[in-house]
Amino acid sequence: MSMSMPPPPPMSVSRSSPPLSDDAAVMAARQGATPPPWIGRSRWRLLADAIGGWRQNVDKLRQLVALLVAYVRPAVVRGRLQRLVALGHADQVPSIPQLLVAGRDQMILDASTETKVFYRSQGIPWIFHNVRRFIAGPATMLDPIGLFSPRDAIIDHVLQTFHRHPVYDLVLLRAHPEGVEEMARAADLILAGRHPRGRALTSLIEDGAYHARLPAEIAAFAREPQVAARPVPDDLSSDPHLMLAMDQFKDVAGFVRYAGRLHVRFGMLGALWAWLLAGFDETLGPLLHVRLSPRHIALHACDAALVSRYGL
């Protein structure tokens, strides 16, 4: 919100937002985004929606435990990725350190940057909204690549977060028994107003038209699982590095190719150090005007054709 505007009422979500940058205005228009249905509602009510009831919180805990188990059992992640290789969705199984560093690049240098621009275009408060997302489903916020997540956490993530094309997550679900089928059932339930966590999910989604078009996209994927990811719209951003990142990471195959080309020194220690630096950059870094991790994804790990496409 600009300094010339009065502050919003206490504990409410303001409809006002800072003047849109060119990138934000373009991103909203190119993606056909409609306003979130919950803008303007009381923050207390939105928090209550995210917290949910006893059953919902038991489900959150179950998903979180399953996620943490995968973090300490790398064989679980390798097994899921091997299933995706067997199904033709990837062509290799990178090491866990490579996957983690690639996840850092995908999360911090691509998804976070793109999402901030998109949120500005939709008038969504960045910090408050992400706090609600974490409360509504901690497991959906703690996996940078999706391969560590249990099936239901991936489904909840797809239902609570706007996706230009959810093919990345639908491919991930093929590594789980009945993954795509359960995703279809959940999408139908939320559209019919009968999903057990529908109140939280509908109060988080960033595009008001998203849930209505999701069942058709899932059905199309179920008919043809090898469908290509939808192309990134031209000039979605004026930053060629961000355009490259969105294009490289638009599907699981691109992410895996990127991870497999990374050189991670010191293995898991190197991966953990990369995430510690990223955590500093996202918290204390802006206050101290210091950045310790890269500003852009690694060009040598990207597809050469994509690097050339964006003139990098």
C-alpha positions in Angstrom: 0.0 0.0 0.0 1.4 3.4 -0.9 2.2 5.9 1.9 -0.5 8.2 0.7 -3.3 5.7 1.5 -4.8 5.4 5.0 -3.9 2.2 6.8 -6.4 -0.7 6.6 -8.7 -1.3 9.6 -7.1 -3.5 12.3 -7.1 -7.2 11.5 -8.7 -6.9 8.1 -7.3 -7.6 4.6 -7.2 -4.4 2.6 -8.4 -4.3 -1.0 -5.7 -1.7 -1.6 -2.2 -2.6 -2.8 0.9 -0.8 -4.0 0.8 0.5 -7.6 1.4 -2.5 -9.8 4.7 -2.7 -11.5 4.6 -3.4 -15.2 5.5 -7.1 -14.4 2.7 -7.4 -12.0 0.1 -5.9 -14.3 1.3 -8.2 -17.2 1.3 -11.3 -15.0 -2.2 -10.8 -13.9 -3.5 -10.1 -17.4 -1.6 -12.9 -19.2 -2.7 -15.6 -16.7 -6.4 -14.5 -16.8 -6.4 -14.3 -13.0 -9.6 -13.2 -11.2 -9.7 -11.6 -7.7 -9.5 -14.0 -4.8 -13.0 -14.6 -3.3 -11.8 -13.9 0.3 -10.3 -10.4 -0.2 -11.9 -8.0 2.2 -12.8 -10.5 4.8 -11.7 -10.2 8.5 -8.2 -11.4 9.2 -9.5 -13.2 12.3 -12.0 -15.1 10.2 -9.3 -16.0 7.7 -7.0 -17.2 10.4 -9.9 -19.3 11.9 -10.4 -20.9 8.4 -6.8 -21.8 8.2 -6.7 -23.4 11.6 -9.7 -25.6 11.1 -11.0 -28.1 13.5 -9.8 -31.3 15.3 -10.0 -33.6 12.2 -8.2 -31.1 10.0 -5.4 -30.7 12.4 -4.9 -34.5 12.8 -4.6 -34.6 9.0 -2.0 -31.8 9.1 0.0 -33.7 11.7 -0.2 -36.9 9.8 1.1 -35.2 6.6 3.9 -33.5 8.5 5.1 -36.7 10.1 5.1 -38.4 6.6 7.1 -35.5 5.2 9.7 -35.6 8.0 10.1 -39.4 7.5 10.9 -38.8 3.9 13.6 -36.3 4.8 15.4 -38.8 7.0 14.8 -41.7 4.6 16.3 -40.7 1.2 15.4 -44.1 -0.2 11.7 -43.0 -0.1 12.5 -40.0 -2.4 14.7 -42.1 -4.7 12.0 -44.7 -5.0 9.4 -42.1 -6.0 11.7 -40.6 -8.6 12.6 -44.0 -10.0 8.8 -44.7 -10.5 8.6 -41.4 -12.4 11.6 -42.4 -14.6 9.9 -45.8 -15.3 6.7 -43.9 -16.3 8.6 -41.7 -18.7 8.4 -38.4 -16.7 12.1 -38.1 -16.0 15.3 -39.5 -17.5 17.6 -39.8 -14.4 17.7 -39.9 -10.6 19.9 -37.1 -9.3 21.5 -37.4 -5.9 19.6 -36.0 -2.9 22.1 -33.1 -2.5 21.5 -32.2 -6.2 17.7 -32.3 -5.7 17.9 -30.2 -2.5 20.1 -27.5 -4.2 17.8 -27.5 -7.3 14.9 -27.2 -4.9 16.5 -24.1 -3.3 16.9 -22.6 -6.8 13.3 -23.5 -7.8 11.8 -22.2 -4.5 13.9 -19.1 -3.8 15.0 -17.9 -7.3 11.9 -18.9 -9.2 8.7 -19.6 -7.3 9.1 -17.1 -4.6 10.0 -14.2 -7.0 7.2 -15.1 -9.4 4.7 -15.5 -6.5 5.6 -12.1 -5.0 4.8 -10.4 -8.3 1.6 -12.4 -8.7 0.4 -11.5 -5.2 1.0 -7.8 -5.9 -1.2 -8.2 -9.0 -3.9 -9.7 -6.9 -3.7 -7.4 -3.9 -2.7 -10.3 -1.6 -0.6 -9.5 1.5 2.6 -11.6 1.2 3.5 -12.3 4.9 0.0 -12.8 6.2 -1.0 -15.0 3.4 2.0 -17.3 3.7 1.5 -17.5 7.5 -2.0 -18.7 6.8 -0.8 -21.2 4.2 1.7 -22.6 6.8 -1.0 -22.9 9.5 -3.4 -24.5 7.0 -0.9 -27.2 6.0 2.7 -27.1 7.3 3.7 -30.0 5.1 2.6 -28.1 1.9 5.1 -25.4 2.7 8.2 -27.4 3.8 9.0 -29.4 0.6 10.8 -27.3 -2.1 10.5 -30.0 -4.8 7.4 -32.1 -3.9 9.2 -35.5 -3.9 9.4 -35.6 -0.1 5.7 -34.9 0.3 3.0 -37.5 1.0 0.2 -37.8 -1.5 -2.4 -35.8 0.4 0.0 -32.9 1.1 0.5 -32.6 -2.7 -3.3 -32.7 -3.3 -3.8 -30.0 -0.6 -1.1 -27.9 -2.2 -2.7 -28.1 -5.6 -6.1 -27.1 -4.1 -4.8 -24.2 -2.0 -2.3 -22.6 -4.4 -2.9 -21.1 -7.8 -1.1 -23.0 -10.6 -0.8 -21.8 -14.1 -0.9 -25.5 -15.1 -0.7 -28.1 -12.4 1.1 -30.7 -14.5 4.2 -30.6 -12.3 2.2 -31.7 -9.3 0.0 -34.1 -11.2 3.2 -35.9 -12.4 4.4 -36.0 -8.8 1.1 -37.7 -7.9 1.8 -40.5 -10.3 4.6 -41.6 -7.9 1.9 -42.4 -5.3 -0.8 -45.1 -5.5 -4.1 -43.7 -6.7 -2.5 -40.2 -6.7 -4.2 -38.7 -9.7 -7.5 -40.4 -9.0 -7.6 -39.0 -5.4 -6.7 -35.5 -6.8 -9.7 -35.7 -9.2 -12.0 -36.7 -6.3 -10.7 -33.9 -4.1 -11.2 -31.3 -6.9 -14.7 -32.4 -7.5 -15.5 -32.3 -3.8 -14.2 -28.7 -3.4 -16.1 -27.6 -6.4 -19.3 -29.1 -5.0 -18.7 -27.5 -1.6 -18.3 -30.9 0.2 -14.5 -31.1 0.8 -13.8 -31.6 4.5 -11.1 -28.9 4.3 -12.9 -26.8 1.8 -13.3 -23.8 4.1 -9.5 -23.4 4.5 -8.7 -24.2 0.9 -11.2 -21.7 -0.6 -10.0 -19.0 1.8 -6.4 -19.5 0.5 -6.7 -19.8 -3.2 -5.3 -16.8 -5.0 -7.5 -16.9 -8.1 -11.2 -17.0 -7.8 -11.7 -19.0 -11.0 -9.0 -21.6 -10.3 -11.1 -24.3 -8.6 -13.7 -24.2 -11.4 -11.2 -25.1 -14.1 -9.1 -27.6 -12.1 -11.3 -30.7 -12.7 -11.0 -30.4 -16.5 -7.2 -30.0 -16.3 -6.9 -33.1 -14.1 -9.2 -35.1 -16.4 -7.0 -34.0 -19.4 -3.9 -35.2 -17.6 -5.5 -38.5 -16.7 -6.3 -39.1 -20.3 -2.8 -38.2 -21.5 -0.2 -38.3 -18.6 2.6 -37.4 -21.0 1.0 -34.1 -21.9 3.5 -31.3 -22.2 3.5 -28.5 -19.6 1.7 -25.5 -20.8 4.2 -23.0 -22.3 5.2 -20.0 -20.2 3.4 -17.0 -21.8 5.8 -14.7 -23.7 6.9 -11.6 -21.8 5.2 -12.8 -18.5 8.1 -11.0 -16.9 10.7 -8.4 -18.1 13.4 -10.3 -16.2 15.0 -12.9 -18.6 16.4 -14.9 -15.7 13.0 -15.3 -14.1 11.5 -16.3 -17.5 14.3 -18.9 -17.8 13.6 -20.2 -14.3 9.8 -20.5 -14.9 10.4 -22.3 -18.2 13.1 -24.7 -16.8 11.0 -25.6 -13.8 7.6 -25.8 -15.5 7.6 -29.6 -15.3 9.3 -32.4 -13.4 11.5 -33.4 -16.3 13.0 -29.9 -16.5 13.6 -29.8 -12.8 15.3 -33.2 -12.8 17.5 -32.3 -15.8 18.6 -29.1 -14.0 19.3 -31.0 -10.7 21.4 -33.6 -12.6 23.7 -31.0 -14.0 24.4 -29.3 -10.7 27.8 -29.7 -9.0 27.2 -29.8 -5.3 30.4 -29.7 -3.3 30.6 -31.6 0.1 27.3 -33.5 -0.6 24.6 -33.1 2.0 26.7 -30.6 4.0 26.9 -28.4 0.8 23.1 -28.7 0.3 22.4 -27.8 3.9 24.7 -24.8 3.7 23.0 -23.6 0.5 19.7 -23.7 2.3 21.1 -21.9 5.4 22.3 -19.1 3.1 18.9 -18.9 1.4 17.2 -18.7 4.8 19.5 -15.8 5.8 18.7 -14.0 2.5 15.0 -14.4 3.0 15.0 -13.2 6.7 17.9 -11.1 7.9 19.4 -10.4 4.5 17.0 -7.6 3.5 17.4 -5.9 6.8 21.2 -5.9 6.5 21.2 -5.3 2.8 23.3 -8.4 2.3 22.8 -11.4 0.0 24.9 -14.6 0.3 23.3 -16.9 -2.2 23.0 -16.6 -6.0 20.5 -14.1 -7.5 19.7 -16.3 -10.5 19.5 -20.0 -11.3 22.7 -21.7 -12.6 22.8 -21.2 -16.4 25.1 -24.2 -16.9 22.4 -26.5 -15.4 19.6 -25.2 -17.6 18.6 -26.5 -21.0 20.8 -24.9 -23.6 17.8 -24.2 -25.9 16.1 -22.3 -23.0 19.2 -20.3 -22.2 19.4 -19.3 -25.9 15.7 -18.5 -26.0 16.0 -15.8 -23.3 19.3 -14.4 -24.6 21.4 -15.4 -21.6 
